[in-house]
């Protein structure tokens, strides 16, 4: 495997859990809550939610494993906050894909018009 393809393979392995975590409506809602409200406890995140506390906890664990949120203990409660660096990585990855598509379309346009 060449250096370029090995690096690309590592990027994909790194990005896959991130995008898998982002691919769930409940997890996206949790990220939205955390992005606008700072730190939140499980009790506050589950208030007025049709999703159980146990389910929210599991979703937060998936987000944590993907590096999107960080949990810490405060007394008996676990407090969660957004880890924005990981979202920046997702955006960089999507920007790279977008640039590649733009370049491909430009090549195609040049070929068709030429």
C-alpha positions in Angstrom: 0.0 0.0 0.0 1.4 3.4 -0.9 2.0 6.2 1.6 -0.9 8.2 0.1 -3.4 5.4 0.3 -2.2 4.4 3.8 -2.8 7.9 5.0 -6.2 8.0 3.3 -7.1 4.7 4.8 -6.2 6.0 8.3 -8.3 9.1 7.7 -11.3 7.0 6.7 -10.9 4.7 9.8 -10.7 7.8 12.0 -13.8 9.4 10.3 -16.1 6.4 10.2 -17.0 6.3 13.9 -17.5 10.1 13.9 -20.0 10.0 11.0 -21.7 6.9 12.3 -22.3 8.8 15.6 -23.6 11.8 13.7 -26.0 9.5 11.7 -28.6 9.3 14.5 -31.4 11.8 15.1 -31.3 11.5 18.9 -27.5 12.0 19.0 -27.8 15.0 16.7 -30.4 16.5 19.0 -28.1 15.9 22.0 -25.2 17.7 20.2 -27.5 20.6 19.4 -28.5 20.9 23.0 -24.9 20.7 24.2 -23.7 23.2 21.6 -26.1 25.9 22.8 -26.1 25.2 26.5 -22.6 24.4 27.6 -22.5 21.6 30.2 -25.6 19.5 30.9 -26.4 16.7 33.3 -28.3 13.5 32.2 -31.3 14.8 34.2 -31.4 18.0 32.2 -30.8 16.3 28.9 -33.6 13.8 29.5 -36.1 16.4 30.8 -39.2 16.7 28.5 -37.7 14.0 26.2 -39.6 11.0 25.0 -36.3 9.1 25.1 -35.4 7.2 28.4 -32.5 8.2 30.6 -30.9 4.8 29.8 -31.2 5.4 26.1 -29.8 9.0 26.4 -26.9 7.6 28.4 -26.1 5.1 25.7 -26.3 7.7 23.0 -23.9 9.9 25.0 -21.5 7.0 25.3 -21.5 6.6 21.5 -20.9 10.3 21.1 -18.1 10.1 23.7 -16.4 7.2 21.9 -16.5 9.2 18.7 -14.8 12.1 20.5 -17.8 14.4 20.1 -18.7 14.9 23.8 -16.8 14.6 27.1 -18.4 13.5 30.3 -17.1 14.2 33.8 -18.3 13.3 37.3 -19.7 16.0 39.5 -20.8 14.4 42.7 -23.3 11.7 41.8 -24.1 13.2 38.4 -22.3 12.9 35.1 -22.0 16.2 33.3 -21.6 16.3 29.5 -20.2 18.9 27.2 -19.5 19.2 23.5 -16.0 18.6 22.2 -16.0 21.0 19.3 -12.5 19.9 17.9 -14.0 16.7 16.6 -16.8 18.5 14.8 -14.0 20.6 13.2 -12.4 17.4 12.0 -15.8 16.3 10.4 -16.1 19.6 8.7 -12.5 19.3 7.3 -13.3 15.9 6.0 -16.5 17.1 4.3 -14.6 20.1 2.9 -12.0 17.8 1.4 -14.7 15.6 -0.2 -16.4 18.7 -1.6 -13.1 20.0 -3.1 -12.5 16.6 -4.7 -16.0 16.6 -6.2 -15.5 20.2 -7.5 -12.3 19.2 -9.2 -13.9 16.1 -10.7 -16.8 18.2 -12.1 -14.4 20.8 -13.4 -12.4 18.1 -15.3 -15.7 16.6 -16.6 -16.9 20.1 -17.8 -13.6 20.7 -19.5 -13.7 17.4 -21.2 -17.4 17.8 -22.4 -16.9 21.4 -23.5 -13.6 20.7 -25.1 
